[in-house]
Amino acid sequence: MNLQEFLTIFISAVFIYNVILSRFLGLCSFIAISKETKPALAMSFAVMFVITMSSAITWFIYRFLLLPFGLTYLRTISFILVIATFVQLVEMVIRKTSPQLYRAFGIYLPLITVNCAVLGVAVLNIDMFFVNGKAVAGSFYYTVFQGICVGVGYTLAMLLMSGIRQRLELCDVPKPFKEFPLAFIIASILSLSFMGFNGFKF
Amino acid sequence: MKKLIAEFTKGLIKENPTFILALGLCPTLAVSVSVSNGIGMGIAATFVLLGSSVIISFIKNFIPERIRIPCYIVVIATFVTIAELCMKAYSPALDRALGIYVPLIVVNCVVLGRAEAFACKNNVMASLFDGLGMGVGFTLALILISGIREFLGTGRLLGHTVINGFEPVFVFGMPSGALLVIGLLLGFFNFLKGRKA
């Protein structure tokens, strides 16, 4: 475990393999909620929180339940169940403790269960930080850090996209290309510019 | 029988999951680098759709209303695990090419969407044909997108050179090419829909 490793995880998760623009995870919410900056930001924070927490939880489940008992083939089922339960729990806690926060991103929380980014990052962590059925040294820290970085990458893409789309509201676009098709074409151009970070490798 | 065939064919074009309903786009974009990947993903998703639609419509009367989504997810995840293990056993190369997108079929909106919108309200036979139709529609969409991308990005189709001396446009093999192709195709289908109406 050293600093360079963390730096590599940060740059690859935020820029080179950005969750949305290069791995295509969480694309549905990206296209659907990026019309305005404010809800986009609320959604991003909710996603960042859930990804980080679920990365940590799924690491514990994989390391202390699935690996020792030889149940690794149950990975998909157990992870998605834990994520669904966790999201439900967070929703209930927020509703009880802070109605204001609940109003801010309450409606987006249930959507996160089926956001592929959450399950995708959980599976990706296992693929990256467990080699031959053994945890890499410091893999828990890497896992949590990668969760945070993916969240940052998601927020960055969301912010860029919502800013551009807000301005495009005023433009005269050919009718068949309004809304979704145009959003995809913008995302394509953004993704093209993010490809420039490829040279950043260590 | 006629009704069942109608359930099957509506998934192909009229309610195509990718182009008309715009569901399940994440795996569509990620795996459509080559036609063989697209076909593999399509078959896996069709299997999961078929199995989960049948089982969910079979047990729909026993599922409590309030926890139906977790129940659906468990059923879907079971079939995804079956597909994952079969793929690992019989075609490891395809499994490596598709990577994390195989377990991600669980959160594919097409599967959960059909469970919620169709299988929980209709009988087993109708759900079977609906699942099959949606699966085939999804596969066809994948073949179309991956065909365009593989041809433009590498100059080949299914690994065979199509036109000699064709200079490939590499960007279509990249993530941004996928987004561009799907954006243009969605616009094209919208245009067709607008002309018919």
Interface residues (C-beta under 8 A of the other chain):
Chain A: L21 S22 R23 F24 L25 G26 L27 C28 I31 Y73 L74 R75 T76 I77 I80 L81 A84 T85 T113 V114 N115 C116 L119 G120 V123 L124 D127 P174 K175 P176 F177 F180 P181 L182 A183 F184 I185 A187 S188 I189 L190 S191 L192 M195
Chain B: A22 L23 L25 C26 P27 L29 A30 I69 P70 I73 V74 A77 T78 V80 T81 E84 L85 G99 I100 P103 L104 V106 V107 N108 C109 L112 V171 M174 P175 S176 G177 A178 L179 L180 I182 G183 L184 L186 G187 F188 N190 F191 G194
